[in-house]
């Protein structure tokens, strides 16, 4: 939404002042007509309005020193503060801390528990104010720069950010802060207008109340109302109505509201979740996060199809669980390890002439052979219809076959991937007749598949090996297969959301 501006002229003698009072009355009635029983100003008639000796006033702005944010926070320690929540005696009300370096954000702890993870500035679960400031947001949490004592612990805060709203389109930041000693609220706004970057601060008490659907802030003495939709999502939609320098501003904003739940919910922010991506086209989703990853364990499919696989651990019989990433992963040694998902009777893992996508996260230190396969449902040769990924020595590739012809596209050379977590994606686009490969969310290759026939295979889906051989060696997680050709932007978003699990 863009600003809706209406100038209220205060000049013009008696007529001008009368028109101003009428316009002001209409504005106040519009803003507050639904408020009652909360101590909020209520206008019953135009005559009542005109007779009031003390009316709510316009905010007066001043020049702001803030510059536009470059999506890179200042270096330092940031605290998430919540009143009546004591994680440590020396850091009363500090709910979590993180550190911003010159290149990364490190979440040290969250919701009073150790929860280390590392994020890139561009990760999707992180967002920033419009203007350069001392705060930013990690999923549901509002973090504000804080000072440290001589022992390296955060100094107990004197205030908390209760609500933070922004609109990059309209170039405005809005915050409601609470004084932890007296519980009083304060409004602060920075915005860009015709006169440049301006700031506004409340000088009168802020009133808060809850409706059935919204959290509402306003004032009996200053002209504003901020509404924030009540929900548990990462961000809520809101609206701001305010008069600044006798100009009415009405703008939609995206808001976060302080709460005592974790800033980061791995199951929603770092796994595939309907709160940020359409999962209706998932044909299979194996997180590989089972704590018990031993012989004959059931490996869950988190898609609607629930096509669980069966784990074979090979001769060593060891638990294949790897715990040093958020949510876990599997660790295959390249000797007899595999997961078998029986061929579904409804053929939902065969895509015939439809577009589809498949992806996996891997970390390989050394390959076993030339064709180490983290995903395979045929496709290894011209005569074997299906699809796979073939890593191993030399080039890493994706193969698809219709039973008479094979097409492959490379990801890159093994040497460029060893020793680090890599997100690999493959898209078969039947509309454009292309086979695409993606590395860390970016498309790296496109190969023509014009004339390729149906892709189907009566055998099982194998995760961590080929159909009969070619075992995968390394760490891997987040195996997904989609009954659609995902947009490039979605493949990139999946990478940017999930990488904090592995970095």
C-alpha angles and dihedrals in degrees: 000000000000128000116281104210127191121176116218107205112215095186132077103088123258093340092049093049092047091051089048092054091048092049091046091050092052091048093050093046090051093049100044108024092109096050121098140145093023103092089257119143111267125196113208100175143352091253091055089051095051092048095053111111094200115042129180108269137220117259115249115222129212134198111282125217093207120115127202116285119250093201090256117108124217115268112262147072121309127198133206107213129199124171120242091018115115117186095164130009090236094051105045113189094007106132098179143346137212136179126226115206128181091276112014146035116229118199104212099182138343134202092001095304136094108268110157120187137145127227135189116231089247097053112131096233089062124076135172140212117263091245128050106267145144097268143064139167134251109195104295097354131093112212124193128188112263138188125246128222125228090276093056095252123128115266109245105267125240096204141020134212103244098178134009125188133178143173117195090187092056095032098232137132122195126187135179113201127190125214104227093209101052100014092232118152128226131195121217125180133181118186143159117238141152090292094052129253110349136178134212131195128187118246097184135060116286118224122211128191138158127237124189091271108016147050106225131199124186143136137235091216105038128049110247144102126190118191123190121187112239113237143117098245124118091262136010130213117243144171133224124204113182141151113224121176088350091303120120114225122192115181140160115233140183112235144191123202125203116251139158097250121100120283090226124043106191093198091058107024102040103026122061107278136172090236090076109013136035104252095178091100096052108124092182139356121186109178093185091215100127114139090210104055099161136128112314093003116157110244108207126234106213094196122098089263095064093207098170120196131218119236122224112191101191127226097323094061091205127155105262094205116126113197105181095093128065108272093006137257139215127264115209120187096204094248114106098321118139146137118225122204109188116235105269116240090226091055093229090149091055114077105187105189096344128110117255143168134212130186144174141177115232139177115193126184097175132358126232099215144329098294111038104169124205090173128025136164099155119293098117094117140017090260095050111074115212142061139280148156118242116195122159128101119354119004123008109225146176117224132196127180138183093202096268104044132038127204125189136186125193130234093194139273124318092240092063092057106039120119099014140078112265130186111218122193135180127193127188107200112193093180094059094026094233138134109213130192125200132197119194091345096309125109110241104170141021124190128186115246099177110155096018111145132218119321111218137130130189093212128091127273109256120206115194097013145035125265094277106356143351099097121201119240120202144040120314142165145158101051108185134176121189130198090219140055100257117221115254089245091058093049088052092047092052090053094046093048098044102041092082086069091063107030 
